[in-house]
Structures are given as C-alpha cells and as structure tokens.
Amino acid sequence: MPPDVPPAEEIRRLGDLSGAQWKSGLAAWLGWLFDGLDMHLYTLVASRFVAQLLDIDNTKDPEVTMTSAWIQAAFLIGWALGGGFFGFIGDRLGRSRALSLTILTYALFTGWCFFAQTWWQLLIFRFVAALGIGGEWAVGAALLSETWPRHWRPWIAAVLQTGVNLGVLLATLTVFVLADLRPNWVFLAGVLPAFVVFWIRRAVPEPEEWHAARDQTAEQPGIVDLFAPGIRRITLLTIAVCTLTLTAHWAFLFWFGRDLEHLPATESWSPEEKQRLVTSAWFLVIVTSIAGNFLAGYLARRIGFRNAIAVMCVGYGLSLVGVYAVPLSLTLMLLLLPVISFFHGIFALFTMYLPPLFPTLLRTTGAGFCYNIGRIGAAFGTVFFGMVASVSDYRIALFYTGFLFFPALAATLLLPESRSR
C-alpha cells in the first residue's frame, strides 16, 4: 500500500480509501447488481414462459406450476454448486479472476434462455447461469471483507445487498416494459453484465491479504477442511441457518406473485394485467427491502451481526405467518407485502458475517459452500411448495414457510458473535 494511504483499520472517511479499494468495491457491487437482474428475470415471467413452452393457455395449470417449480429448483441447486465451485476457484486463483468468471457465466447463459424451445432447455440454461450467480456471492463478499475496513462491515453489507435489490428493480422494469412481448425477450437484458468483465480484469487487483495467505501456505485447503475439528461446528450451524432461511425466503419470492395472480379479485384479469400487477408488487417489495438492509446494518452496528440476524429471523417469520394466516383482499395484500420484505435485510448481514468465520484460504470456499448449500434445501422446498399449492392454495403454503425462521433463530444463537473474533 502506498505510504500516503492509511491502513484499512485507520480509515474513517471515504476520501481516505485508495483507488484499489474503490475499484474492488465497485466491482463487487456491480457483480451483485447484475446478480439481482439475472436472478429474477425468470422469477417474474416463470408462469407465462413455461406455459408458452408447454403450449398451455392456463398459467395455473398444475403442469405449468410443477414444471416452473422444477426449473427454479434446478436454478437453486446450480446456485449451491456454483457457490462451492467458484468459492474454491476464488481461494485458489484469486478474487478478481474468479469474479470475472462468475459474471461471464451467468450473463451468457441468462442470454441463452432467450433461445429455449423446450422446458428442459430452459432448465439447463438456468442451472448453468446459477453456477455463476452462486459463485459471485462468495467471491464478491470475500473481496470486500479483505479490502475495506472491518469496522464498516455493517454498512458494506447493506450497500452490497442494495445492489442486488436494484438489480431486481432493473429486472422488474425490464419485464414491465416488455410485458406485451413474448416472455423470452426479457432474458436478452441478462447479457449486459458480460461487458463489465473486461473492466474488472484490467482494473481490479487481487487483495493483499489473499496474496499473503497464499504465499505462506504450502497446500491449498479444500471443502473437506470445512469439516475439520475446530471448524466443523461453525460449518454445520451456518449450513442450518442458511438452509432454513433461504428455503422460506425463496418460497416467498417465487410464489407470492402467483398468489396475487390468483386472488378472487384478479382471477379474471388478462395475462398482461396480471404481469403488470406482479411487477408493481415486486417494486414495493424491493424498495422496502432496501430500507431493511440499512435497518439490518444499524442493528449489526449496535448489537453485533449474530444478534441482528436473530432479530431479523423473528421479524421475517412473524410477518409471513401474520400476513398469510387468513385470506386478505388485494388492496390489503399490497399494503402488507412491504412488512414482510422489510426483513429481507437479514441476507445483507450474511454477506459480511460469514466470510470472517473461516480462515483466509477457506474464506470464499466456506462462505460460498455454507450459504449456497442452503439453496439445495430451498430447491426441494420450492418443489414441495408447488405440490402443496397444486392441491390447496399458495396462501396456506406461504403461511407454513414462516415457521422455518424459528429453528433458524435457534441455530443462529449458537454461532459466535463476529465482534469477538
């Protein structure tokens, strides 16, 4: 580090950050922004696109519901595998190189969804895109945790998660503008992140902490080392917390729009009217989520990451259970959805809380594996949810998913507090 740049832990103002730190921060934030874009393009058009591929007119047809659920399950499994695979790449080859590879992967294969002619082709493209999206989470989080001041981590977490939220808003805007076109057109917007890769490879250096750890270690640790004595307990507890919270979270994200589409007040609406309703509801959810990110950061600053995660678990669980306990009108549902999304800030906290739980050369492997292995649980939860919804209704299934946050709360309280590490 140049002599005129203070050490990371002495930095108190944004103006004291070095050029390399700014570039690392921008690269990670852009990666997360485009994560949100490519992640949710399918979520917003799933019923319409799958019905088109199956040549079925009714988007509520059980075959459409189950097929769209299986495609989403494949996406979540790919996310989990990508977190482990690219986490390992990030620890071995470097954060900047791995970040470039993850963005290129999800951008290109999101674009390929435009060309899908069958539901299984769409499943394959979404699976491969998810490998990159899952990997980007771990690599981007580790890049910032190693380059920016540790005492800023609560706010870094909020800003990073806000990048995802803004990416989802971009996806929502894309779908809203293209609502009158065939749904496959929206996936072409997912190619845009590929152009960011060229800048990242030229401008973003590898963190000094990663270089130092690699030079001092003769043998690169791997996933199996996450289960070695001294680390195994943290690994298992982290997997439990992530699996439970992500299963409930993705059930809400993937199915709340379907619930709105099939309320008594909207049952007779045209597909285009329903699409605009869902995208408008997504706008409400994401704007409130951004506020929730900064609430989560404030709580982490005041009471620590672990306790803040616990508080957000309670809030998310109670809000899901409360909102979906009884049938509500469309107006009341739109008013109460932001109450649920306010607690989405819990996932901002994972960004900065998880990587420091693991040694430097296991950082992206550990954070990526533990966080994204929860996607596999969420994948099975999505398929199970589709089965429940096909014989009952979306509201009842959403009601029961809220209870998953309470065992997640118990596991969270058994993890160490980050401020003491």
Helices and strands as residue ranges (DSSP letters): G 8-10, G 14-16, H 19-54, H 62-93, H 95-112, G 113-115, H 119-147, G 150-152, H 153-177, G 183-195, H 196-203, H 208-216, G 223-227, H 232-261, H 271-303, H 305-323, H 330-341, G 342-345, H 346-353, G 355-357, G 360-362, H 363-391, H 394-401, G 402-404, H 405-412, G 418-420
